[in-house]
Amino acid sequence: MAIISRGIEAPVAFHVANNVLFTTVNTVMADGEAFAIDRSTDSGDASLLILGAVNIAMVALVWLRERRARAVSSR
């Protein structure tokens, strides 16, 4: 994302948003209880699919924005 946007701001903002979203989704899915982050094999659930989709969408949005900005600046 830093290469696409030619800066560090987008990746930092994305990282913060990703952490907040991860915590919120896992808290909601755990019904407000404490949740453990299990990183072992075959431990994924729906929250990881949601976060994966959001990650891909955010990189695509940054790429589209930068593509438009470059097209406007080259005119």
Secondary structure, 3 states (H helix, E strand, C coil): CHHHHCCCHHHHHHHHHHHHHHHHHHHHHCCCCCCCCCCCCCCCCHHHHHHHHHHHHHHHHHHHHHHHHHHHHCC
